């Protein structure tokens, strides 16, 4: 009983210590998040699911005014995400900010993610069946700088291409 009480206090203290930040602050203006290693809470609309997590994007109208920061992030859950993390649901999720690079792609850029442990980190369903954030329409100008990280500002976000010739 005493061990259970201790665990509850520790985990609730961890959850309280996690600060809610906008997704754009997690992403930052560069390849590497300025919050790597920190525990955070982020809110947004689930835009896609994978076998090991889900993508979360800031609601339309709540995005920051900085064109260099992404409004999307991957939430890594390792296993199948919880059912409440359904596409279109608005959620508040806590975890640790990490930069991930697949071992099979050692020369690729890292992917900023919020690493969420099911059953340990805070998760809350805020609303269901919301419209997805509008995709950012990419144009030729987005590729013009030809820098290796030129699309970093769209990492984790919904994007669309109406016309592009390569």
VMD Tcl script that builds the backbone (N, CA, C; Angstrom):
set m [mol new atoms 498]
animate dup $m
set s [atomselect $m all]
$s set {name element resname resid chain x y z} {
  {N N UNK 1 A 0.813 -1.192 0.000}
  {CA C UNK 1 A 0.000 0.000 0.000}
  {C C UNK 1 A 0.855 1.254 0.000}
  {N N UNK 2 A 1.922 1.246 0.828}
  {CA C UNK 2 A 2.789 2.414 0.917}
  {C C UNK 2 A 3.533 2.641 -0.404}
  {N N UNK 3 A 3.936 1.564 -1.058}
  {CA C UNK 3 A 4.618 1.665 -2.342}
  {C C UNK 3 A 3.684 2.247 -3.402}
  {N N UNK 4 A 2.437 1.831 -3.393}
  {CA C UNK 4 A 1.453 2.347 -4.343}
  {C C UNK 4 A 1.233 3.841 -4.124}
  {N N UNK 5 A 1.127 4.273 -2.885}
  {CA C UNK 5 A 0.958 5.687 -2.569}
  {C C UNK 5 A 2.176 6.483 -3.031}
  {N N UNK 6 A 3.386 5.968 -2.801}
  {CA C UNK 6 A 4.609 6.630 -3.232}
  {C C UNK 6 A 4.627 6.797 -4.757}
  {N N UNK 7 A 4.279 5.734 -5.485}
  {CA C UNK 7 A 4.261 5.781 -6.948}
  {C C UNK 7 A 3.251 6.813 -7.437}
  {N N UNK 8 A 2.083 6.862 -6.817}
  {CA C UNK 8 A 1.058 7.836 -7.214}
  {C C UNK 8 A 1.554 9.261 -7.010}
  {N N UNK 9 A 2.212 9.514 -5.910}
  {CA C UNK 9 A 2.740 10.860 -5.630}
  {C C UNK 9 A 3.831 11.226 -6.635}
  {N N UNK 10 A 4.731 10.302 -6.922}
  {CA C UNK 10 A 5.821 10.564 -7.865}
  {C C UNK 10 A 5.262 10.869 -9.249}
  {N N UNK 11 A 4.364 10.022 -9.748}
  {CA C UNK 11 A 3.834 10.234 -11.090}
  {C C UNK 11 A 2.971 11.479 -11.177}
  {N N UNK 12 A 2.211 11.808 -10.139}
  {CA C UNK 12 A 1.410 13.032 -10.178}
  {C C UNK 12 A 2.318 14.251 -10.121}
  {N N UNK 13 A 3.428 14.183 -9.407}
  {CA C UNK 13 A 4.386 15.282 -9.365}
  {C C UNK 13 A 5.019 15.480 -10.729}
  {N N UNK 14 A 5.350 14.389 -11.420}
  {CA C UNK 14 A 5.906 14.479 -12.771}
  {C C UNK 14 A 4.908 15.153 -13.693}
  {N N UNK 15 A 3.638 14.750 -13.640}
  {CA C UNK 15 A 2.614 15.323 -14.509}
  {C C UNK 15 A 2.413 16.805 -14.232}
  {N N UNK 16 A 2.442 17.199 -12.958}
  {CA C UNK 16 A 2.267 18.603 -12.607}
  {C C UNK 16 A 3.458 19.415 -13.105}
  {N N UNK 17 A 4.655 18.830 -13.054}
  {CA C UNK 17 A 5.869 19.524 -13.464}
  {C C UNK 17 A 5.965 19.746 -14.962}
  {N N UNK 18 A 5.207 19.015 -15.735}
  {CA C UNK 18 A 5.252 19.183 -17.177}
  {C C UNK 18 A 4.503 20.458 -17.538}
  {N N UNK 19 A 5.175 21.348 -18.270}
  {CA C UNK 19 A 4.540 22.612 -18.642}
  {C C UNK 19 A 3.890 22.485 -20.009}
  {N N UNK 20 A 2.728 23.118 -20.150}
  {CA C UNK 20 A 2.056 23.120 -21.447}
  {C C UNK 20 A 2.702 24.177 -22.324}
  {N N UNK 21 A 3.132 23.747 -23.504}
  {CA C UNK 21 A 3.779 24.649 -24.455}
  {C C UNK 21 A 3.157 24.451 -25.831}
  {N N UNK 22 A 3.193 25.465 -26.677}
  {CA C UNK 22 A 2.695 25.272 -28.047}
  {C C UNK 22 A 3.608 24.323 -28.823}
  {N N UNK 23 A 3.042 23.636 -29.780}
  {CA C UNK 23 A 3.832 22.724 -30.613}
  {C C UNK 23 A 4.970 23.482 -31.286}
  {N N UNK 24 A 4.714 24.711 -31.715}
  {CA C UNK 24 A 5.755 25.510 -32.375}
  {C C UNK 24 A 6.960 25.731 -31.467}
  {N N UNK 25 A 6.754 25.836 -30.151}
  {CA C UNK 25 A 7.875 25.996 -29.215}
  {C C UNK 25 A 8.668 24.699 -29.105}
  {N N UNK 26 A 7.982 23.565 -29.200}
  {CA C UNK 26 A 8.673 22.270 -29.188}
  {C C UNK 26 A 9.528 22.150 -30.445}
  {N N UNK 27 A 8.971 22.536 -31.589}
  {CA C UNK 27 A 9.706 22.428 -32.852}
  {C C UNK 27 A 10.851 23.436 -32.944}
  {N N UNK 28 A 10.619 24.666 -32.516}
  {CA C UNK 28 A 11.649 25.699 -32.628}
  {C C UNK 28 A 11.908 26.093 -34.070}
  {N N UNK 29 A 12.881 26.975 -34.262}
  {CA C UNK 29 A 13.190 27.499 -35.596}
  {C C UNK 29 A 14.294 26.730 -36.319}
  {N N UNK 30 A 14.891 25.764 -35.668}
  {CA C UNK 30 A 16.011 25.033 -36.266}
  {C C UNK 30 A 15.696 23.537 -36.322}
  {N N UNK 31 A 16.647 22.751 -36.814}
  {CA C UNK 31 A 16.455 21.304 -36.922}
  {C C UNK 31 A 16.242 20.640 -35.574}
  {N N UNK 32 A 16.964 21.082 -34.574}
  {CA C UNK 32 A 16.912 20.472 -33.250}
  {C C UNK 32 A 16.017 21.310 -32.351}
  {N N UNK 33 A 15.126 20.662 -31.646}
  {CA C UNK 33 A 14.225 21.362 -30.729}
  {C C UNK 33 A 15.013 22.050 -29.615}
  {N N UNK 34 A 14.622 23.274 -29.247}
  {CA C UNK 34 A 15.271 23.921 -28.112}
  {C C UNK 34 A 14.853 23.298 -26.776}
  {N N UNK 35 A 13.878 22.391 -26.812}
  {CA C UNK 35 A 13.367 21.772 -25.587}
  {C C UNK 35 A 13.762 20.304 -25.444}
  {N N UNK 36 A 14.753 19.839 -26.204}
  {CA C UNK 36 A 15.184 18.437 -26.119}
  {C C UNK 36 A 15.488 18.078 -24.670}
  {N N UNK 37 A 14.929 16.947 -24.235}
  {CA C UNK 37 A 15.160 16.454 -22.887}
  {C C UNK 37 A 14.171 16.972 -21.859}
  {N N UNK 38 A 13.355 17.952 -22.235}
  {CA C UNK 38 A 12.384 18.502 -21.290}
  {C C UNK 38 A 11.055 17.767 -21.378}
  {N N UNK 39 A 10.348 17.727 -20.256}
  {CA C UNK 39 A 9.001 17.169 -20.220}
  {C C UNK 39 A 8.012 18.290 -20.480}
  {N N UNK 40 A 7.105 18.056 -21.431}
  {CA C UNK 40 A 6.147 19.083 -21.835}
  {C C UNK 40 A 4.754 18.477 -22.006}
  {N N UNK 41 A 3.757 19.353 -22.091}
  {CA C UNK 41 A 2.406 18.990 -22.519}
  {C C UNK 41 A 2.121 19.801 -23.770}
  {N N UNK 42 A 1.552 19.137 -24.788}
  {CA C UNK 42 A 1.155 19.819 -26.023}
  {C C UNK 42 A -0.278 19.446 -26.353}
  {N N UNK 43 A -0.979 20.395 -26.966}
  {CA C UNK 43 A -2.367 20.169 -27.354}
  {C C UNK 43 A -2.510 20.379 -28.848}
  {N N UNK 44 A -3.431 19.635 -29.451}
  {CA C UNK 44 A -3.696 19.804 -30.868}
  {C C UNK 44 A -4.669 18.762 -31.369}
  {N N UNK 45 A -4.856 18.769 -32.675}
  {CA C UNK 45 A -5.739 17.825 -33.359}
  {C C UNK 45 A -4.907 16.660 -33.880}
  {N N UNK 46 A -5.359 15.447 -33.632}
  {CA C UNK 46 A -4.699 14.268 -34.182}
  {C C UNK 46 A -4.983 14.247 -35.681}
  {N N UNK 47 A -3.914 14.256 -36.491}
  {CA C UNK 47 A -4.081 14.292 -37.946}
  {C C UNK 47 A -3.790 12.964 -38.622}
  {N N UNK 48 A -3.064 12.080 -37.949}
  {CA C UNK 48 A -2.747 10.761 -38.513}
  {C C UNK 48 A -2.258 9.861 -37.383}
  {N N UNK 49 A -2.394 8.549 -37.595}
  {CA C UNK 49 A -1.922 7.543 -36.636}
  {C C UNK 49 A -0.985 6.581 -37.337}
  {N N UNK 50 A -0.041 6.043 -36.565}
  {CA C UNK 50 A 0.828 4.979 -37.050}
  {C C UNK 50 A 0.773 3.853 -36.024}
  {N N UNK 51 A 1.548 2.791 -36.248}
  {CA C UNK 51 A 1.588 1.685 -35.278}
  {C C UNK 51 A 2.310 2.069 -33.996}
  {N N UNK 52 A 3.084 3.164 -34.037}
  {CA C UNK 52 A 3.880 3.531 -32.862}
  {C C UNK 52 A 3.638 4.968 -32.387}
  {N N UNK 53 A 2.536 5.570 -32.796}
  {CA C UNK 53 A 2.253 6.925 -32.341}
  {C C UNK 53 A 1.245 7.627 -33.221}
  {N N UNK 54 A 1.239 8.951 -33.102}
  {CA C UNK 54 A 0.291 9.746 -33.885}
  {C C UNK 54 A 0.847 11.152 -34.097}
  {N N UNK 55 A 0.340 11.812 -35.126}
  {CA C UNK 55 A 0.732 13.182 -35.424}
  {C C UNK 55 A -0.284 14.130 -34.822}
  {N N UNK 56 A 0.221 15.215 -34.263}
  {CA C UNK 56 A -0.591 16.215 -33.596}
  {C C UNK 56 A -0.274 17.561 -34.230}
  {N N UNK 57 A -1.324 18.355 -34.542}
  {CA C UNK 57 A -1.111 19.660 -35.160}
  {C C UNK 57 A -1.958 20.710 -34.468}
  {N N UNK 58 A -1.400 21.906 -34.354}
  {CA C UNK 58 A -2.085 23.043 -33.749}
  {C C UNK 58 A -3.361 23.343 -34.521}
  {N N UNK 59 A -4.405 23.714 -33.806}
  {CA C UNK 59 A -5.672 24.073 -34.433}
  {C C UNK 59 A -5.490 25.301 -35.313}
  {N N UNK 60 A -6.234 25.354 -36.428}
  {CA C UNK 60 A -6.237 26.551 -37.260}
  {C C UNK 60 A -6.644 27.735 -36.387}
  {N N UNK 61 A -5.989 28.850 -36.561}
  {CA C UNK 61 A -6.302 30.039 -35.776}
  {C C UNK 61 A -5.498 30.148 -34.487}
  {N N UNK 62 A -4.833 29.071 -34.076}
  {CA C UNK 62 A -4.018 29.114 -32.853}
  {C C UNK 62 A -2.522 29.014 -33.161}
  {N N UNK 63 A -2.187 28.959 -34.440}
  {CA C UNK 63 A -0.780 28.853 -34.835}
  {C C UNK 63 A -0.048 30.154 -34.520}
  {N N UNK 64 A 1.250 30.038 -34.247}
  {CA C UNK 64 A 2.032 31.253 -33.996}
  {C C UNK 64 A 2.257 31.981 -35.327}
  {N N UNK 65 A 2.766 33.169 -35.268}
  {CA C UNK 65 A 2.970 33.980 -36.473}
  {C C UNK 65 A 4.363 33.789 -37.070}
  {N N UNK 66 A 5.135 32.850 -36.542}
  {CA C UNK 66 A 6.492 32.646 -37.007}
  {C C UNK 66 A 6.510 31.638 -38.159}
  {N N UNK 67 A 6.875 32.062 -39.368}
  {CA C UNK 67 A 6.878 31.143 -40.510}
  {C C UNK 67 A 7.984 30.086 -40.450}
  {N N UNK 68 A 8.914 30.202 -39.493}
  {CA C UNK 68 A 10.023 29.244 -39.396}
  {C C UNK 68 A 9.742 28.087 -38.446}
  {N N UNK 69 A 8.610 28.132 -37.744}
  {CA C UNK 69 A 8.307 27.060 -36.792}
  {C C UNK 69 A 7.167 26.191 -37.304}
  {N N UNK 70 A 7.324 24.897 -37.118}
  {CA C UNK 70 A 6.290 23.944 -37.506}
  {C C UNK 70 A 5.186 23.925 -36.459}
  {N N UNK 71 A 3.984 23.629 -36.902}
  {CA C UNK 71 A 2.822 23.521 -36.013}
  {C C UNK 71 A 2.407 22.065 -35.818}
  {N N UNK 72 A 3.268 21.129 -36.241}
  {CA C UNK 72 A 2.962 19.711 -36.102}
  {C C UNK 72 A 4.085 18.978 -35.407}
  {N N UNK 73 A 3.737 17.862 -34.751}
  {CA C UNK 73 A 4.748 17.056 -34.075}
  {C C UNK 73 A 4.265 15.609 -34.009}
  {N N UNK 74 A 5.216 14.686 -34.012}
  {CA C UNK 74 A 4.899 13.274 -33.847}
  {C C UNK 74 A 4.936 12.934 -32.369}
  {N N UNK 75 A 3.911 12.241 -31.893}
  {CA C UNK 75 A 3.869 11.750 -30.516}
  {C C UNK 75 A 4.182 10.260 -30.570}
  {N N UNK 76 A 5.348 9.883 -30.063}
  {CA C UNK 76 A 5.801 8.496 -30.098}
  {C C UNK 76 A 5.263 7.762 -28.871}
  {N N UNK 77 A 4.518 6.670 -29.121}
  {CA C UNK 77 A 3.956 5.876 -28.026}
  {C C UNK 77 A 4.568 4.481 -27.944}
  {N N UNK 78 A 5.468 4.155 -28.853}
  {CA C UNK 78 A 6.137 2.858 -28.978}
  {C C UNK 78 A 5.178 1.769 -29.452}
  {N N UNK 79 A 4.040 1.632 -28.801}
  {CA C UNK 79 A 3.028 0.651 -29.186}
  {C C UNK 79 A 1.831 1.373 -29.811}
  {N N UNK 80 A 0.815 0.623 -30.132}
  {CA C UNK 80 A -0.408 1.190 -30.697}
  {C C UNK 80 A -0.918 2.315 -29.794}
  {N N UNK 81 A -1.194 3.502 -30.369}
  {CA C UNK 81 A -1.702 4.607 -29.545}
  {C C UNK 81 A -3.078 4.285 -28.959}
  {N N UNK 82 A -3.413 4.977 -27.898}
  {CA C UNK 82 A -4.711 4.802 -27.262}
  {C C UNK 82 A -5.832 5.167 -28.245}
  {N N UNK 83 A -6.997 4.555 -28.068}
  {CA C UNK 83 A -8.130 4.759 -28.975}
  {C C UNK 83 A -8.569 6.216 -29.032}
  {N N UNK 84 A -8.426 6.941 -27.920}
  {CA C UNK 84 A -8.848 8.342 -27.873}
  {C C UNK 84 A -7.998 9.228 -28.775}
  {N N UNK 85 A -6.831 8.750 -29.196}
  {CA C UNK 85 A -5.976 9.502 -30.116}
  {C C UNK 85 A -6.409 9.196 -31.545}
  {N N UNK 86 A -7.691 9.397 -31.806}
  {CA C UNK 86 A -8.273 9.139 -33.127}
  {C C UNK 86 A -8.152 10.392 -33.986}
  {N N UNK 87 A -8.022 10.192 -35.282}
  {CA C UNK 87 A -7.930 11.313 -36.216}
  {C C UNK 87 A -9.148 12.214 -36.029}
  {N N UNK 88 A -8.898 13.505 -35.872}
  {CA C UNK 88 A -9.953 14.489 -35.667}
  {C C UNK 88 A -10.205 14.841 -34.209}
  {N N UNK 89 A -9.648 14.062 -33.297}
  {CA C UNK 89 A -9.829 14.377 -31.875}
  {C C UNK 89 A -8.799 15.400 -31.423}
  {N N UNK 90 A -9.233 16.304 -30.551}
  {CA C UNK 90 A -8.316 17.258 -29.933}
  {C C UNK 90 A -7.872 16.661 -28.612}
  {N N UNK 91 A -6.549 16.604 -28.407}
  {CA C UNK 91 A -6.018 15.981 -27.201}
  {C C UNK 91 A -4.944 16.866 -26.571}
  {N N UNK 92 A -4.714 16.613 -25.294}
  {CA C UNK 92 A -3.607 17.203 -24.550}
  {C C UNK 92 A -2.758 16.028 -24.103}
  {N N UNK 93 A -1.481 16.047 -24.472}
  {CA C UNK 93 A -0.625 14.900 -24.213}
  {C C UNK 93 A 0.716 15.370 -23.646}
  {N N UNK 94 A 1.246 14.595 -22.719}
  {CA C UNK 94 A 2.525 14.936 -22.099}
  {C C UNK 94 A 3.577 13.910 -22.475}
  {N N UNK 95 A 4.817 14.351 -22.460}
  {CA C UNK 95 A 5.932 13.462 -22.728}
  {C C UNK 95 A 7.229 14.234 -22.758}
  {N N UNK 96 A 8.271 13.536 -23.136}
  {CA C UNK 96 A 9.616 14.117 -23.171}
  {C C UNK 96 A 9.979 14.443 -24.623}
  {N N UNK 97 A 10.524 15.617 -24.861}
  {CA C UNK 97 A 10.926 16.032 -26.208}
  {C C UNK 97 A 12.229 15.330 -26.568}
  {N N UNK 98 A 12.224 14.677 -27.726}
  {CA C UNK 98 A 13.404 13.953 -28.202}
  {C C UNK 98 A 13.601 14.195 -29.688}
  {N N UNK 99 A 14.801 13.951 -30.149}
  {CA C UNK 99 A 15.121 13.976 -31.578}
  {C C UNK 99 A 15.433 12.544 -31.991}
  {N N UNK 100 A 14.711 12.054 -32.989}
  {CA C UNK 100 A 14.839 10.653 -33.408}
  {C C UNK 100 A 15.425 10.577 -34.810}
  {N N UNK 101 A 16.377 9.675 -34.983}
  {CA C UNK 101 A 16.938 9.377 -36.301}
  {C C UNK 101 A 16.952 7.865 -36.459}
  {N N UNK 102 A 16.262 7.337 -37.475}
  {CA C UNK 102 A 16.290 5.885 -37.682}
  {C C UNK 102 A 17.713 5.388 -37.924}
  {N N UNK 103 A 18.060 4.259 -37.319}
  {CA C UNK 103 A 19.394 3.664 -37.503}
  {C C UNK 103 A 19.667 3.350 -38.964}
  {N N UNK 104 A 18.600 3.041 -39.706}
  {CA C UNK 104 A 18.770 2.693 -41.112}
  {C C UNK 104 A 19.016 3.916 -41.997}
  {N N UNK 105 A 18.869 5.120 -41.434}
  {CA C UNK 105 A 19.056 6.358 -42.189}
  {C C UNK 105 A 20.020 7.287 -41.449}
  {N N UNK 106 A 21.280 6.895 -41.289}
  {CA C UNK 106 A 22.212 7.678 -40.458}
  {C C UNK 106 A 22.516 9.081 -40.973}
  {N N UNK 107 A 22.264 9.354 -42.244}
  {CA C UNK 107 A 22.550 10.687 -42.765}
  {C C UNK 107 A 21.303 11.575 -42.835}
  {N N UNK 108 A 20.146 11.051 -42.459}
  {CA C UNK 108 A 18.925 11.855 -42.469}
  {C C UNK 108 A 18.892 12.823 -41.295}
  {N N UNK 109 A 18.090 13.859 -41.448}
  {CA C UNK 109 A 17.853 14.777 -40.340}
  {C C UNK 109 A 17.038 14.061 -39.271}
  {N N UNK 110 A 17.136 14.530 -38.046}
  {CA C UNK 110 A 16.336 13.951 -36.969}
  {C C UNK 110 A 14.893 14.435 -37.076}
  {N N UNK 111 A 14.018 13.708 -36.410}
  {CA C UNK 111 A 12.601 14.057 -36.339}
  {C C UNK 111 A 12.313 14.424 -34.891}
  {N N UNK 112 A 11.758 15.618 -34.697}
  {CA C UNK 112 A 11.381 16.035 -33.348}
  {C C UNK 112 A 10.127 15.282 -32.950}
  {N N UNK 113 A 10.124 14.732 -31.746}
  {CA C UNK 113 A 8.954 14.000 -31.275}
  {C C UNK 113 A 8.756 14.208 -29.785}
  {N N UNK 114 A 7.527 13.974 -29.367}
  {CA C UNK 114 A 7.201 13.935 -27.946}
  {C C UNK 114 A 7.044 12.463 -27.607}
  {N N UNK 115 A 7.925 11.954 -26.769}
  {CA C UNK 115 A 7.906 10.544 -26.388}
  {C C UNK 115 A 6.954 10.373 -25.204}
  {N N UNK 116 A 5.846 9.699 -25.459}
  {CA C UNK 116 A 4.770 9.535 -24.477}
  {C C UNK 116 A 4.701 8.076 -24.042}
  {N N UNK 117 A 4.761 7.823 -22.738}
  {CA C UNK 117 A 4.648 6.466 -22.226}
  {C C UNK 117 A 3.216 6.218 -21.771}
  {N N UNK 118 A 2.548 5.282 -22.445}
  {CA C UNK 118 A 1.164 4.945 -22.121}
  {C C UNK 118 A 1.070 4.497 -20.671}
  {N N UNK 119 A 0.091 5.038 -19.966}
  {CA C UNK 119 A -0.123 4.660 -18.580}
  {C C UNK 119 A 0.744 5.403 -17.583}
  {N N UNK 120 A 1.738 6.139 -18.074}
  {CA C UNK 120 A 2.586 6.905 -17.162}
  {C C UNK 120 A 2.416 8.405 -17.374}
  {N N UNK 121 A 2.524 8.844 -18.633}
  {CA C UNK 121 A 2.424 10.267 -18.945}
  {C C UNK 121 A 0.968 10.691 -19.089}
  {N N UNK 122 A 0.735 11.956 -18.838}
  {CA C UNK 122 A -0.609 12.534 -18.871}
  {C C UNK 122 A -1.186 12.508 -20.286}
  {N N UNK 123 A -2.473 12.186 -20.398}
  {CA C UNK 123 A -3.205 12.227 -21.662}
  {C C UNK 123 A -4.634 12.623 -21.358}
  {N N UNK 124 A -5.182 13.545 -22.161}
  {CA C UNK 124 A -6.565 13.957 -21.959}
  {C C UNK 124 A -7.233 14.203 -23.312}
  {N N UNK 125 A -8.420 13.650 -23.479}
  {CA C UNK 125 A -9.232 13.900 -24.665}
  {C C UNK 125 A -9.990 15.193 -24.424}
  {N N UNK 126 A -9.792 16.193 -25.296}
  {CA C UNK 126 A -10.438 17.492 -25.116}
  {C C UNK 126 A -11.741 17.604 -25.899}
  {N N UNK 127 A -11.774 17.070 -27.121}
  {CA C UNK 127 A -12.995 17.081 -27.933}
  {C C UNK 127 A -12.854 16.062 -29.057}
  {N N UNK 128 A -13.987 15.691 -29.648}
  {CA C UNK 128 A -13.999 14.669 -30.698}
  {C C UNK 128 A -14.479 15.241 -32.027}
  {N N UNK 129 A -14.107 14.537 -33.100}
  {CA C UNK 129 A -14.620 14.784 -34.449}
  {C C UNK 129 A -14.462 16.223 -34.930}
  {N N UNK 130 A -13.298 16.795 -34.712}
  {CA C UNK 130 A -13.009 18.147 -35.179}
  {C C UNK 130 A -12.527 18.105 -36.627}
  {N N UNK 131 A -12.724 19.198 -37.363}
  {CA C UNK 131 A -12.130 19.241 -38.703}
  {C C UNK 131 A -10.604 19.289 -38.575}
  {N N UNK 132 A -9.924 18.666 -39.512}
  {CA C UNK 132 A -8.464 18.674 -39.493}
  {C C UNK 132 A -7.949 20.062 -39.869}
  {N N UNK 133 A -6.786 20.444 -39.340}
  {CA C UNK 133 A -6.191 21.715 -39.756}
  {C C UNK 133 A -5.990 21.700 -41.268}
  {N N UNK 134 A -6.147 22.854 -41.875}
  {CA C UNK 134 A -5.954 22.943 -43.326}
  {C C UNK 134 A -4.498 22.644 -43.660}
  {N N UNK 135 A -4.261 21.900 -44.742}
  {CA C UNK 135 A -2.868 21.629 -45.116}
  {C C UNK 135 A -2.193 22.881 -45.657}
  {N N UNK 136 A -0.903 22.992 -45.435}
  {CA C UNK 136 A -0.107 24.062 -46.023}
  {C C UNK 136 A 0.151 23.658 -47.464}
  {N N UNK 137 A -0.139 24.550 -48.407}
  {CA C UNK 137 A 0.085 24.244 -49.813}
  {C C UNK 137 A 1.520 24.630 -50.162}
  {N N UNK 138 A 2.300 23.621 -50.538}
  {CA C UNK 138 A 3.694 23.846 -50.915}
  {C C UNK 138 A 3.765 24.343 -52.351}
  {N N UNK 139 A 4.715 25.219 -52.595}
  {CA C UNK 139 A 4.917 25.739 -53.942}
  {C C UNK 139 A 6.391 25.639 -54.307}
  {N N UNK 140 A 6.697 26.035 -55.515}
  {CA C UNK 140 A 8.084 26.023 -55.983}
  {C C UNK 140 A 8.974 26.845 -55.067}
  {N N UNK 141 A 8.466 27.950 -54.532}
  {CA C UNK 141 A 9.250 28.830 -53.657}
  {C C UNK 141 A 9.730 28.104 -52.398}
  {N N UNK 142 A 8.983 27.112 -51.935}
  {CA C UNK 142 A 9.390 26.361 -50.746}
  {C C UNK 142 A 10.647 25.528 -50.998}
  {N N UNK 143 A 10.934 25.234 -52.260}
  {CA C UNK 143 A 12.088 24.418 -52.612}
  {C C UNK 143 A 13.242 25.241 -53.181}
  {N N UNK 144 A 13.000 26.517 -53.447}
  {CA C UNK 144 A 13.989 27.372 -54.087}
  {C C UNK 144 A 15.286 27.526 -53.300}
  {N N UNK 145 A 15.264 27.712 -51.977}
  {CA C UNK 145 A 16.536 27.898 -51.260}
  {C C UNK 145 A 17.482 26.707 -51.399}
  {N N UNK 146 A 16.928 25.526 -51.646}
  {CA C UNK 146 A 17.709 24.315 -51.830}
  {C C UNK 146 A 18.660 24.034 -50.660}
  {N N UNK 147 A 18.175 24.292 -49.460}
  {CA C UNK 147 A 18.938 23.984 -48.253}
  {C C UNK 147 A 18.482 22.619 -47.743}
  {N N UNK 148 A 19.371 21.904 -47.092}
  {CA C UNK 148 A 19.034 20.551 -46.655}
  {C C UNK 148 A 17.888 20.523 -45.647}
  {N N UNK 149 A 17.624 21.630 -44.975}
  {CA C UNK 149 A 16.548 21.650 -43.979}
  {C C UNK 149 A 15.426 22.623 -44.329}
  {N N UNK 150 A 15.280 22.936 -45.604}
  {CA C UNK 150 A 14.318 23.958 -46.024}
  {C C UNK 150 A 12.866 23.615 -45.704}
  {N N UNK 151 A 12.542 22.355 -45.546}
  {CA C UNK 151 A 11.160 21.974 -45.248}
  {C C UNK 151 A 10.936 21.675 -43.768}
  {N N UNK 152 A 11.947 21.923 -42.949}
  {CA C UNK 152 A 11.844 21.688 -41.505}
  {C C UNK 152 A 10.648 22.424 -40.903}
  {N N UNK 153 A 10.329 23.593 -41.439}
  {CA C UNK 153 A 9.226 24.402 -40.906}
  {C C UNK 153 A 7.858 23.741 -41.105}
  {N N UNK 154 A 7.810 22.643 -41.854}
  {CA C UNK 154 A 6.554 21.904 -42.060}
  {C C UNK 154 A 6.577 20.522 -41.415}
  {N N UNK 155 A 7.622 20.212 -40.664}
  {CA C UNK 155 A 7.762 18.881 -40.069}
  {C C UNK 155 A 6.532 18.521 -39.234}
  {N N UNK 156 A 5.951 17.360 -39.522}
  {CA C UNK 156 A 4.812 16.874 -38.758}
  {C C UNK 156 A 3.480 17.481 -39.145}
  {N N UNK 157 A 3.461 18.412 -40.093}
  {CA C UNK 157 A 2.238 19.102 -40.479}
  {C C UNK 157 A 1.587 18.467 -41.713}
  {N N UNK 158 A 0.322 18.761 -41.871}
  {CA C UNK 158 A -0.374 18.384 -43.101}
  {C C UNK 158 A 0.075 19.341 -44.202}
  {N N UNK 159 A 0.476 18.786 -45.340}
  {CA C UNK 159 A 0.875 19.599 -46.485}
  {C C UNK 159 A 0.184 19.058 -47.727}
  {N N UNK 160 A 0.108 19.909 -48.746}
  {CA C UNK 160 A -0.473 19.518 -50.028}
  {C C UNK 160 A 0.341 20.184 -51.123}
  {N N UNK 161 A 0.350 19.553 -52.290}
  {CA C UNK 161 A 1.001 20.104 -53.463}
  {C C UNK 161 A -0.038 20.110 -54.578}
  {N N UNK 162 A -0.378 21.305 -55.071}
  {CA C UNK 162 A -1.366 21.361 -56.141}
  {C C UNK 162 A -0.730 21.163 -57.504}
  {N N UNK 163 A 0.495 21.686 -57.668}
  {CA C UNK 163 A 1.200 21.496 -58.927}
  {C C UNK 163 A 2.683 21.703 -58.687}
  {N N UNK 164 A 3.467 20.746 -59.160}
  {CA C UNK 164 A 4.907 20.840 -58.997}
  {C C UNK 164 A 5.551 19.998 -60.091}
  {N N UNK 165 A 6.505 20.587 -60.759}
  {CA C UNK 165 A 7.207 19.869 -61.812}
  {C C UNK 165 A 8.641 19.646 -61.372}
  {N N UNK 166 A 9.094 18.421 -61.539}
  {CA C UNK 166 A 10.482 18.100 -61.181}
  {C C UNK 166 A 11.255 17.736 -62.425}
}
mol reanalyze $m
mol bondsrecalc $m
mol representation Tube
mol addrep $m
